[in-house]
Structure formats: C-alpha cells, structure tokens
Amino acid sequence: MKVIYDRDTDTLTVIFANMPVAESDEDKPGVILDYDASGNLVSLEILDASRRVGLPTQIEYQVIPVGVS
C-alpha cells in the first residue's frame, strides 16, 4: 500500500495494488475509486484533500493483532 499527497493538486491518493486501472467511479463528489479489470479496488483518490481530510500531510498506520477488535 502506498499513500501519496500532492500539494500542487491538493490530491490524496491511497494505492492498494499496483495494477492497471480499468474503471473509475466518483462515489461521492471529489472521491474517486479506481478498479482493475476484475472489479477489485486498486486505489482511492480524494480531491481537494486539505478541505476533506484533517491533516493530509500526516499519516498514522496501525496493525491490530489477530483476535483483537
């Protein structure tokens, strides 16, 4: 997984798989979901990220141990 914030375009992109995008869908205005040819989610793009995300320049990653919710 890769997270990219582009300050020039104010776009936050989360890439889940390094696969070619076959189809894109704007789920909500400014939120674009990209899918591969099999319909699997490849990436998520948030336009105007500084307005939609608290701190687009910071990221916290957490893995919850198995069996803990």
N, C-alpha and C positions, 0 to 999 in steps of 0.2 A: 504494500500500500504506500502511496506517495501523496503528500499534501503540498500544494503549491499556492502561494498567494502572490498575485501580480499587482503591485501597487499602481502601475501605469494604467491598467484597465480596471482596477478595483474588483478583481475576479478571484474567487477562492475555488480551487479545483481539488477534489479528492479522487485519486485514481486507484481503483480496486484491483484491476487486472490490466496487464499490458497486451490488450487485444484491439484489433481494429474496430472502430465504431461503425455499426451498420445502420443504426437508427437513433435519433434523438427525440426526446419528448420534453416539452416545457410543462412540467407537472403543475406548477404554480408560476405566476409571473416572476421571472428572474431566477427560477430554479430549474436547471436543465439536467435531465437524466439521460445518460448515453448507454446504449445496449449493443451487445455483439450480435452476430448473425443467429445465435441460438436463443436470443432473448435474455441473456444474463446481463446484469448491471455491470458496466465497465467503469463508469465514472459519474461523478456528481459535480455540477458546476453552479456556483452561486454568483450571480451578477450583482453589482453594487454591494459587495460584501461588507464594506465598512458600515453600511446602514442596516444590514440584516444580521450580522454576527457581532457579538460583543467585542472581541479582540481578534480580528483576522490574522494578526501577525504573531499570535502566540498559539501554541498547541499543547494539549496535555493528552498523553496516551496511557491507557490503563488496561491491563490484562487481569481479569477476575479469575482467580483459581477455580479449577473444576470443583463443582459441588457447592460453591458459594454464590449466592444471588443477592 
